Every structure is written in C-alpha cells, then in structure tokens.
Amino acid sequence: MELEQFIHNSMVQVMKGIMSAQKEWASKGAGYGVISPAWDGPDDFRNRTQEVNFDVAVTAATKTEGGGEGGIKVVALNLSGKIDHSAEKSTVSRISFSVPILPPTTVIKKR
C-alpha cells in the first residue's frame, strides 16, 4: 500500500470511528459521560486539538522487470507461496510523524 493511501485511510477511519462511537453512545441514552467532550468558550478550539501519531515502516523498492514503478510503500508481511521471478532491491526505513486534528466533539454547554 502506498504511504499516501495508508495515511489517508488511517486519518479518515480515525475521524469516522470517533463520529460513529459518539452517535452510538448518544443513541443508547445512557447519560454516563460523553466521547470527545468540549466545553463552549473562546479558546475551546485550541484545547480540542489532538495529535494522531504515526510510526511506520516503509520500503523504497526498485524492480528489475519492466513496467514496475518505484515508490514508498508501507511494509506489509506477505505469506503467500507464490514464486516471483523478478529481482528487487529495497530499503526498509522507519518514519515517525504526527498530524494535528480537531476531532468531532460532543459540545457541553456552560450553564
């Protein structure tokens, strides 16, 4: 999987996961807490920002057979029994970074 696609899918799934958890919890009518709470106030947006941290093993590979493209891919374990008759030179590296997000919140009104 390309690194770009991995980051995209991960970020979208994080946001969708928070939203679906909030909806399900609110529909239960439990009244016991909230998921990702926020209080009204002028500085509230700054206080809601969180970091999504990534620590990813990636590989930059070059194949010798025709038609292949190089690129940075997220490392995945392949356990298939298929025999491939191409030569590949690859370098595995690790990259760490974080992406700030403003997650969906459940607003709690001040009284």
C-alpha positions as CSV (number, residue, x, y, z in Angstrom):
1,M,0.0,0.0,0.0
2,E,1.3,3.4,-0.9
3,L,2.2,5.6,2.1
4,E,-0.2,8.3,1.0
5,Q,-3.1,5.9,0.8
6,F,-2.2,4.5,4.3
7,I,-2.2,7.9,5.9
8,H,-5.4,8.9,4.1
9,N,-7.2,5.8,5.1
10,S,-5.9,6.0,8.7
11,M,-7.0,9.6,9.2
12,V,-10.4,9.1,7.6
13,Q,-11.0,6.0,9.8
14,V,-10.0,7.8,12.9
15,M,-12.5,10.6,12.3
16,K,-15.3,8.2,11.2
17,G,-14.6,6.0,14.2
18,I,-15.0,8.9,16.6
19,M,-18.2,10.0,15.0
20,S,-19.8,6.6,14.9
21,A,-18.8,5.9,18.5
22,Q,-20.4,9.3,19.5
23,K,-23.6,8.5,17.6
24,E,-23.9,5.0,19.1
25,W,-23.2,6.2,22.6
26,A,-25.7,9.1,22.4
27,S,-28.4,6.8,21.0
28,K,-28.1,4.5,24.0
29,G,-29.4,7.3,26.2
30,A,-27.1,6.1,28.9
31,G,-26.3,9.6,30.3
32,Y,-23.0,8.3,31.6
33,G,-20.3,10.5,30.1
34,V,-19.5,11.6,26.6
35,I,-17.0,10.7,23.9
36,S,-14.6,13.6,23.0
37,P,-16.2,16.3,25.1
38,A,-15.8,20.0,24.5
39,W,-17.0,23.0,26.5
40,D,-18.2,26.3,25.0
41,G,-15.7,29.1,25.2
42,P,-13.5,31.4,23.1
43,D,-10.3,29.2,23.5
44,D,-12.1,25.9,23.1
45,F,-10.9,25.0,19.6
46,R,-7.2,25.3,20.7
47,N,-7.9,22.9,23.6
48,R,-9.6,20.3,21.4
49,T,-6.7,19.8,19.0
50,Q,-5.1,16.4,19.3
51,E,-2.2,14.6,17.6
52,V,-2.5,11.4,15.6
53,N,0.9,9.8,15.8
54,F,2.4,7.6,13.1
55,D,5.4,5.3,13.4
56,V,5.5,3.5,10.1
57,A,8.0,1.0,8.5
58,V,8.3,1.9,4.8
59,T,10.2,0.4,1.9
60,A,11.6,2.1,-1.2
61,A,11.9,-0.6,-3.8
62,T,13.1,-0.8,-7.4
63,K,12.2,-3.8,-9.5
64,T,14.2,-5.0,-12.4
65,E,11.3,-6.3,-14.5
66,G,9.7,-4.0,-17.0
67,G,6.7,-1.8,-16.2
68,G,7.2,-1.6,-12.4
69,E,7.2,1.7,-10.6
70,G,9.2,2.7,-7.7
71,G,7.8,4.4,-4.7
72,I,7.4,4.5,-0.9
73,K,5.2,1.8,0.3
74,V,4.0,0.7,3.8
75,V,5.7,-2.5,4.7
76,A,3.3,-5.5,4.9
77,L,4.1,-9.1,5.5
78,N,3.4,-11.4,2.6
79,L,2.9,-15.1,3.5
80,S,1.8,-16.4,0.1
81,G,3.5,-19.3,-1.5
82,K,3.8,-17.6,-4.9
83,I,7.2,-17.7,-6.6
84,D,8.2,-14.4,-8.2
85,H,10.9,-14.4,-10.9
86,S,11.9,-10.8,-10.6
87,A,14.8,-9.2,-8.8
88,E,14.0,-6.4,-6.3
89,K,16.3,-4.1,-4.4
90,S,14.6,-2.5,-1.4
91,T,15.5,-0.4,1.6
92,V,13.3,-0.5,4.7
93,S,13.2,2.6,6.8
94,R,11.1,3.9,9.7
95,I,9.4,7.2,9.8
96,S,7.7,8.9,12.7
97,F,5.4,11.9,12.4
98,S,2.2,13.3,13.9
99,V,-0.7,15.1,12.3
100,P,-2.8,17.5,14.3
101,I,-6.6,17.1,14.1
102,L,-9.6,18.7,15.5
103,P,-11.7,15.6,16.2
104,P,-15.5,15.6,16.2
105,T,-16.7,16.6,19.7
106,T,-19.7,16.4,21.9
107,V,-20.3,20.0,23.0
108,I,-21.3,20.5,26.6
109,K,-23.0,23.9,27.1
110,K,-21.9,26.0,30.1
111,R,-24.8,26.9,32.3
